[in-house]
């Protein structure tokens, strides 16, 4: 998987709201922000990688149901981390 790293100038600041809108307007690609504020555009995964992650997700969900703890999310979920990465 290839990634394109984009460095943005200080203005305009890519705050959480702008990053969200940027992601919505570019929904065909996977976009992340590093803790340094760098925007990372990821290429889509291939079929084999997608199959493997689907299997992992299935087994994690089975584990979560059995022990009734935690939450399971797929790889396209977006999260704001304490270090400001998104």
C-alpha positions, 0 to 999 in steps of 0.5 A: 500500500502506498501513501502520499504525505502532504504537508500543509502551510500553517494557514489555513489550519487543518483543524478537526472540522476542516479535516472532516470536511476534507475527508467527506469531499474526498470520500473515495480515498482514506485520509489520516492526520499524523500527530505532527499535522501531516495529512496522509492519503492512503491508497485502497487495499487490495483484495487479499488484504481486504479479505484478511482484515475481514476475517480478523474483524469477524473473529474480533466480533465473535470474541466481543460477543462471547465475553461482552466487553469492548467494541469492534470497529472496522478500518474505515472508522475515524477517531480523534486521538489524544495526540491530535492525530485523526 
